[in-house]
Amino acid sequence: RSRFRPRLLAPLAAGTATAGFLAYRLATRPVTAEIRGHTLGYAVDLPYAPLVLAGYLLATVGALLLARDRLLRLLGLVTGAGAALCALLWRTEFLSTWCALAAVASLLLLRWIRRRP
């Protein structure tokens, strides 16, 4: 079960670089919060924000899409589609769409856990 999986090196590298960069920025820069419609918006000064977001998505969604397990790949598809939908709905500042996506993803993970021996 602990076999080396070379196809996961790209998500691993992206996650490591993204986590390191975000940890550094959080440790050295202030985090701001403001009310945006019916949600709270948090921000930290991030240069190269699209690149950081791409690294985050490659690490999280990419690893799921590369899984051998069919249900984990489905979770990757749902999470990727949800991330795109959240990005579109985020501009409405009406509700926390990411929390709704997390609830759906949690149900998929629960199903995955229950079917494993």
Beta strands, then each sheet from edge to edge (+ up, - down):
strand 1: 31-36
strand 2: 39-44
sheet 1: 1+ 2-
end
